[in-house]
Amino acid sequence: MDLSLKDKVVIVTGGAKGIGKGITTVLANEGALPVIIGRNEKDNRTAVSEIEANGGKAYQFVAELTNPEECEQSVGYVKKEFNRIDGLVNNAGVNDGVGLENGNYEKFMYSLHCNLVHYYLMAHYALPLLKDAGGSIVNISSKTAETGQGGTSAYAASNGGRNALTREWAVELLPYKIRVNAIIVSECWTPLYKKWIHSLPDSEAKLSSIVSKIPLENRMTTPEEIANMVAFLLSERSSHTTGQLMHIDGGYVHLDRII
């Protein structure tokens, strides 16, 4: 299926690693022009080089997204380079384990800035160009907002906020025909997930236990599978889809555990 994304300019926050890298790679393969926004210039440039080596195009801008001014500067870079934004993928964030017992006000608020506040800021600053292009927004979210996890209050709250903003923006932006959707990630195999698993006692047994509970094929979701849905939601092929929370998780959240 041709998603008609050729030469579409799409911002991908945290687009150099993990799920974000999967998204930028798939978009580049579709002929889009992904712009990676992230704090680590080396990671950004490596991702761009890999895409270019495979015949695609990608761009990058170094920004610390917890800093509002740098969020604005990153959008300014895209405006200067392309004078258009066809899509925004809010993806950057980390499950930082700021819980109710082990956290405090400062840690909680910092986590919100790492995981939620920049979603608002990037959409706010990108909005004028998104209006011009009739663009689309995709927010990457997590099952923690729906299922809980334990020991990660700030991250769960951030993802609840991501889900709420998805529906709020879908309503607010109806007059501009800007569609806004979210993808809810459950168990997706990324470098961060691997690091977390290996930090646990008897990590292999824990991983086997998790995988056994994923209904479809008893395997982890891949970043590419998340990315494929992102590309679809950014494209006109999903032209009547907005305000949706799409679970790309092999049935992990919703199917009966008895199976």
N, C-alpha and C positions, 0 to 999 in steps of 0.2 A: 504494500500500500504506500503510495506517495503521500507523505504528510504535508507536502508543500511548505517545508521549512527552509528552503534554500535562501541563503542570504538574510535570514531573519536574525536580528540582533537580540541575544538572550543573556541577561545577567544571571550568573549562578554563584551565589555566595558559598564559600567553602567548597569551591568546585575543583580543587586540586587533589583531593584524597577521598577514599571511601565511596559513599553513595554519591557525593558531589562529583567525583572523578568519573563515575559511571555515567552520570547525567551529561557532563560536558562531552564525553566520548561519543555517546549515542547522538547527541545533537550535532556534533561535527560530522558524524557519519551520514546524517540526514541533510548535510549541506548548510546547516545553520552556522552562525558566527557566535559561539559562546564566549562570554567575557567572564573570566574567573576573578572573583573578588575574595581575597584572603590575606591573612597576616604574614604568611611565610613566603617570601619571594622565591626562594629556592624551589619549594614545592610547586608554586604557581608556574614557574618557568619550565620545570620538568614536565608537568602535565601538558603545557602548550607544545613543548618540543615533541612529545610522544604523539600528540594529535597531528602535528605537522608532518612527522615522519610517516604517518599513515595516509597522507594526502589531504588531510583536512585543514581547517583554519580555526584558530582560537587566539584569544587575547587575555591579558591579565592586568590587574591593578592591585597594588599592595595597600591594604587598609586594615586597621584594627577596628572591627565592627562594634566594639563596646564604646567607641568614641564617636559621638554624633557627627562631629565635623568631618571625620574621615568617611563616614557613610555618605555624606553630602558630596565630598570630594570624589568618591568613586563613581557616583552617578554623573558628576561633572565631567569626568574623564570620558565616560561613554558618550555623553552628549557632544563633547568636543571631537571625538574620533568618528562618530557615526551620525550624530544628530537624530537618532531614533532609538527607541527601545520597543521591541516587539514582544518581549516576554521577560518576566522576573521569576526566578526560582529562589525562594528563601530556603536555604538548606543548612547554613552553618550553625553549629551548636555542639554541645557535648553533655552527656549524662555524667555530671560531676559529683554525684553522691552527696549533695547538701541536704541532709535529713532534718527531721524535727529535733532529734536528740543531739546530733553532732554538729548542728549548724548554729548560726547566729544571724543577726540582722544584716551585718556587712556581707557575709557569705551568701545569704539568700538574695539580697539585692544585686550583688555582682553576678550571680547565676542568671537572674532575670535579664540582665543586660547582655550576657553571653548568649542567651537562648531565646529571648522573646523581643526585647526592645528594638533590636536592629531589624526585626521583621517589619515592624511598623515604620521605622525610619527609612528603610530602603524603598518600601512601597510609597511612602510620602514623597520622597525626593524624585522617584521615578515616574510619579503619576502624570505630570504634564506630557511627557513623551509617550507614555502608555496610552493616554487619551488620543494623542495625534495618530497613533498607529492602530488603535483599537486592539491593543495587546491583551495578554493573558497573564495571570499570576498563579503560580503553584507554590503552596507552602508545604514543606516536608515536616511531618509531625510524627508522634510516637504513641504507641499503645499505652504508655504509662499514664496518659491522661484518662484512659478509660478503664484500665485494669488495676492501676496501682502497681507498685513494685516493692516498696519498702525502702526506707533510707534515702529517698531522692525527692524530697518535697519540692524543691525549687524547680527541678527538671519537669516533674509532673505538672506543676502549676504553669510552667512555661508552655508546655504542650497543650494544656487546656486552653491557654490564651491563644495559641496558634489556631486551634480549632474554632474558637469563638470569632477571632478576627477573620477567618476564612468566610464564615457565614455573614458576618457584619459587612465586610467589603463586597461580597457578592451582591448584597442588597444596595449598598451605597453607590456602587459603580454600574448598576443597571443602565442608567441613562447614557453611559458612554460605551455600552456593549463590551465592557471589560469583564471577562469571565474569571472567577476566582475559585480554585479548588485546592484540596489538600490530599496528600498521600500519607496514610498512617502506616508507619513501619513497625514491624514486630521483631522478628529474629532474622536479621540480615547480616551476612558474613562480610565484615569489613576489618581493616587493621585494628580499629579501636575495639571492636567486638572480640577479636582474637586476643588482644592484650588483656581485656577484662576476664575472659575465660581462663587464661593462663595465670591470672592472679589468684584464682580460687584453689582451695585444697581439692585434690583429686579432680583436676579440671577435665580430664577426658570423660570421666563418669558423668560429670555435670553436663557436658556438651551432649553426650549420648542421651541423657534424660530429657534435655530440651528438644533435641531433634525428634525424639520419639513421639513428642506431643504435637508436632506440626502435621496436620491431617494429610495434606496433599504431598505425597511422595516421601514423607518423613525426611525432609531436607530443609536447609536454610534457604531463605530468599537471597537472590544475588543482586548486587547493585545494578546490573544491567536490566533486570526485571523491573526494578523501581524506575529506572531511567526510561524504559520503553513506555511506561504509563505517563511519565512526565512529558515526553515528546508528544504523545497523543493528546494530552490535555492542553498543551501549548498550541496545538494545531487546529485548523478549521475543521478537521474531521470530528472534533468534539464540540461543534458549534452551538449545541443546545444544552451543554453541560456546565452548570455553575452551582456553587455552594455545596459541593459534594465532598464528603470525607471518604476517600477510596482506600480500602484496606487491601494492600498487596502483600499477603502474608500466608498464602497456602491454607487459608481457613483457620489460622491459629487463634484469632480472637473470638470468632463467632460460632464455630462448629462445636458440637457436643463432644466433650472429652471422653465420653463412653466409647466412641468409635476407636 
